[in-house]
Amino acid sequence: MGFECVSRTHPGLKRKVNEDSILVRTERGLWVVADGMGGHEAGDVASAKVVEALSMIPPHSRVDDFVTDAVGALKNVNHELIQLARSDHVAKTIGSTVVGIAISGGEFGCFWAGDSRAYRVREGEIAQLSRDHSLVQDLMDAGMLAPAEAETHPNANVITRAVGASEELRVDTSGGDTKPGDLFLLASDGLTRVVDDDLIYEELIGNEPERAADRLLETVLARGAPDNVSIIIIRVT
């Protein structure tokens, strides 16, 4: 089993600094998007530390071992970021969302904290592998908010979980089998808050990964790109 991977990251049109960081370790079967928390100090530092820690994970023959190592690394970074925030004696948060995919032995493992997302396209269908850790997602799960209202909700940017946000980090995981032809997408909310799932699916299914990544980024920029945007597309071959 092999992989084809393309990635893009861009500061967008409103931000001076790109607080996103990406990790592409195709030879190991590991890919990550980390989004430094907007509005907080040193978001770029936080996302860089997340990616640096995950880059040290060795390859594994069992995907469960990959995910276990990833969760452990993220918890260590969580502690480090909290200590870093406290070191200046100022009440602040240095944090980052994270979403990653590890593939080994014909299986994938997805891990995440925050609202950066993972998708899989298989046999004409797109499925979101992650579930947003956000206020609007919690409201939708409780039946208090319709999906159509989520994007325009005044607290649409409020996340409920991130690396560095609280003393105890909970990382959610999902997994399943992989087979040739599967497409995986990892993205920060700079993409998913501007481009809906239907258009993401159309671009992934209708283009080679390189072209799909370019077209998705072009669409975000054409729509004003209010945030940093990062995209990783992996095709299983």
C-alpha positions as CSV (number, residue, x, y, z in Angstrom):
1,M,0.0,0.0,0.0
2,G,1.4,3.4,-1.0
3,F,0.3,7.0,-0.7
4,E,0.2,10.1,-2.8
5,C,0.1,13.4,-0.8
6,V,-0.2,17.1,-1.5
7,S,-0.4,19.9,1.0
8,R,-1.0,23.6,1.0
9,T,-0.9,26.3,3.8
10,H,-1.6,30.0,3.4
11,P,-2.0,32.9,5.8
12,G,-5.2,34.0,4.1
13,L,-6.1,37.6,3.3
14,K,-6.9,39.0,6.8
15,R,-4.1,37.7,9.0
16,K,-0.5,38.9,9.1
17,V,0.9,35.6,10.6
18,N,0.1,32.1,9.5
19,E,-0.6,30.3,12.9
20,D,-1.2,27.0,11.1
21,S,1.5,24.3,11.0
22,I,1.4,21.1,9.0
23,L,3.2,17.8,9.2
24,V,3.7,15.5,6.2
25,R,5.5,12.3,6.8
26,T,4.2,10.2,3.9
27,E,7.1,7.7,4.3
28,R,5.8,7.0,7.8
29,G,2.1,7.2,7.1
30,L,1.5,10.2,9.3
31,W,-0.1,13.6,8.5
32,V,-1.2,16.4,10.8
33,V,-2.8,19.9,10.6
34,A,-2.4,22.1,13.7
35,D,-4.2,25.5,13.9
36,G,-2.8,28.0,16.5
37,M,-5.8,29.4,18.3
38,G,-6.8,32.7,16.7
39,G,-7.0,35.7,19.1
40,H,-4.5,34.1,21.5
41,E,-0.9,35.0,21.9
42,A,1.8,32.8,20.3
43,G,-0.6,30.6,18.3
44,D,2.1,29.9,15.8
45,V,4.4,28.8,18.6
46,A,1.7,26.4,19.9
47,S,1.0,24.8,16.5
48,A,4.7,24.5,15.8
49,K,5.3,22.7,19.1
50,V,2.4,20.3,18.3
51,V,3.8,19.4,14.9
52,E,7.4,19.1,16.3
53,A,6.3,16.6,19.0
54,L,4.3,14.5,16.5
55,S,7.2,14.5,14.0
56,M,9.2,12.5,16.5
57,I,6.8,9.6,16.5
58,P,8.5,6.5,14.9
59,P,6.7,4.4,12.3
60,H,4.6,1.5,13.6
61,S,3.2,-1.6,12.0
62,R,0.0,-1.3,14.1
63,V,-2.0,1.9,13.7
64,D,-3.2,1.7,17.3
65,D,0.4,2.1,18.4
66,F,0.7,5.2,16.2
67,V,-2.4,6.7,17.7
68,T,-1.3,5.9,21.3
69,D,2.0,7.6,20.7
70,A,0.3,10.6,19.2
71,V,-2.1,11.1,22.1
72,G,0.8,10.8,24.5
73,A,2.9,13.3,22.6
74,L,-0.1,15.8,22.5
75,K,-0.6,15.5,26.3
76,N,3.1,16.3,26.8
77,V,2.8,19.4,24.6
78,N,-0.4,20.3,26.5
79,H,1.6,20.4,29.7
80,E,4.4,22.3,28.1
81,L,2.1,25.0,26.6
82,I,0.4,25.5,29.9
83,Q,3.7,26.0,31.7
84,L,4.8,28.4,28.9
85,A,1.7,30.5,29.3
86,R,2.2,30.7,33.0
87,S,5.9,31.7,32.7
88,D,5.1,35.3,31.8
89,H,2.8,35.7,34.8
90,V,0.0,36.9,32.6
91,A,-3.4,35.2,32.3
92,K,-3.4,33.9,28.7
93,T,-3.7,30.8,26.6
94,I,-1.1,29.5,24.2
95,G,-3.0,26.8,22.3
96,S,-3.7,24.9,19.1
97,T,-6.2,22.6,17.6
98,V,-4.9,19.5,16.0
99,V,-6.1,16.8,13.6
100,G,-4.0,13.9,12.3
101,I,-4.2,10.7,10.3
102,A,-1.9,7.7,10.7
103,I,-2.2,4.8,8.3
104,S,-0.5,1.4,8.8
105,G,-1.3,-2.3,8.1
106,G,-4.3,-1.5,6.0
107,E,-6.0,0.6,8.7
108,F,-6.2,4.3,9.6
109,G,-6.4,6.0,12.9
110,C,-7.6,9.6,13.3
111,F,-7.0,11.7,16.3
112,W,-8.1,15.3,17.1
113,A,-8.8,18.1,19.6
114,G,-10.6,21.2,18.4
115,D,-12.4,22.0,15.1
116,S,-9.7,21.1,12.5
117,R,-11.3,18.3,10.5
118,A,-10.6,15.0,8.8
119,Y,-12.6,13.5,6.0
120,R,-12.6,10.3,3.9
121,V,-13.9,10.0,0.4
122,R,-14.7,6.4,-0.7
123,E,-16.9,4.9,-3.4
124,G,-18.7,8.2,-4.1
125,E,-19.3,9.3,-0.6
126,I,-17.7,11.7,1.8
127,A,-17.6,11.1,5.5
128,Q,-16.3,13.4,8.3
129,L,-14.0,11.3,10.5
130,S,-13.7,13.9,13.3
131,R,-16.3,15.7,15.3
132,D,-15.8,19.4,16.0
133,H,-15.1,20.3,19.6
134,S,-17.0,23.5,19.4
135,L,-19.9,25.3,21.1
136,V,-22.1,25.2,18.0
137,Q,-21.5,21.4,17.6
138,D,-22.5,20.9,21.2
139,L,-25.6,23.0,20.5
140,M,-26.5,21.0,17.4
141,D,-25.9,17.7,19.3
142,A,-28.4,18.9,21.9
143,G,-31.0,19.8,19.3
144,M,-30.7,23.5,20.2
145,L,-29.3,24.7,16.9
146,A,-30.0,23.7,13.3
147,P,-26.9,22.9,11.1
148,A,-27.9,25.7,8.7
149,E,-27.6,28.2,11.6
150,A,-24.2,27.1,12.7
151,E,-22.0,29.1,10.4
152,T,-23.7,32.4,11.2
153,H,-24.0,31.8,14.9
154,P,-22.2,34.6,16.8
155,N,-20.1,32.1,18.7
156,A,-19.2,30.0,15.6
157,N,-15.5,30.4,16.4
158,V,-15.7,29.2,20.0
159,I,-13.9,25.9,20.5
160,T,-14.3,23.7,23.5
161,R,-11.1,21.7,23.4
162,A,-7.5,22.4,22.2
163,V,-3.9,21.5,23.1
164,G,-2.9,24.0,25.8
165,A,-6.4,25.1,26.7
166,S,-6.8,23.2,30.0
167,E,-4.9,21.1,32.5
168,E,-6.3,17.9,31.2
169,L,-6.3,17.3,27.4
170,R,-8.8,14.8,26.0
171,V,-8.0,13.6,22.5
172,D,-10.8,11.9,20.5
173,T,-10.0,9.1,18.0
174,S,-11.6,7.2,15.3
175,G,-10.5,4.5,12.8
176,G,-11.2,1.9,10.2
177,D,-9.9,0.1,7.2
178,T,-8.2,1.6,4.2
179,K,-8.0,0.4,0.6
180,P,-6.7,1.7,-2.7
181,G,-8.6,4.7,-4.0
182,D,-9.5,6.1,-0.6
183,L,-9.0,9.9,-0.3
184,F,-8.3,11.5,3.0
185,L,-8.5,15.3,3.7
186,L,-7.1,17.1,6.7
187,A,-8.0,20.8,7.0
188,S,-8.0,23.8,9.4
189,D,-11.2,25.7,9.8
190,G,-9.9,28.3,7.4
191,L,-11.1,25.9,4.8
192,T,-14.2,24.3,6.3
193,R,-15.8,27.5,7.5
194,V,-15.6,28.9,4.0
195,V,-16.1,25.8,1.8
196,D,-19.0,23.4,2.5
197,D,-18.7,19.6,2.4
198,D,-20.5,19.3,-1.0
199,L,-17.9,21.5,-2.7
200,I,-15.0,19.8,-0.9
201,Y,-16.4,16.4,-2.2
202,E,-16.8,17.8,-5.8
203,E,-13.2,19.0,-5.9
204,L,-11.8,15.8,-4.4
205,I,-13.7,13.5,-6.7
206,G,-13.3,15.5,-9.8
207,N,-9.6,16.3,-9.8
208,E,-6.2,14.8,-9.1
209,P,-5.1,15.7,-5.6
210,E,-2.7,18.4,-6.7
211,R,-5.4,20.2,-8.7
212,A,-8.0,19.6,-6.0
213,A,-5.7,21.3,-3.4
214,D,-5.1,24.2,-5.7
215,R,-8.8,24.7,-6.5
216,L,-9.8,24.5,-2.8
217,L,-7.3,27.1,-1.8
218,E,-8.3,29.3,-4.8
219,T,-11.9,29.1,-3.7
220,V,-11.0,30.2,-0.1
221,L,-9.0,33.1,-1.4
222,A,-11.7,34.2,-3.8
223,R,-14.2,34.2,-0.9
224,G,-12.0,36.5,1.2
225,A,-9.9,34.0,3.2
226,P,-10.6,35.5,6.6
227,D,-8.4,33.0,8.4
228,N,-5.2,30.9,7.8
229,V,-6.0,27.9,5.7
230,S,-4.2,24.5,5.6
231,I,-5.0,21.5,3.5
232,I,-3.5,18.0,3.3
233,I,-4.9,15.5,0.8
234,I,-3.8,11.8,0.9
235,R,-4.7,9.2,-1.7
236,V,-4.2,5.6,-1.0
237,T,-2.6,3.8,-4.0
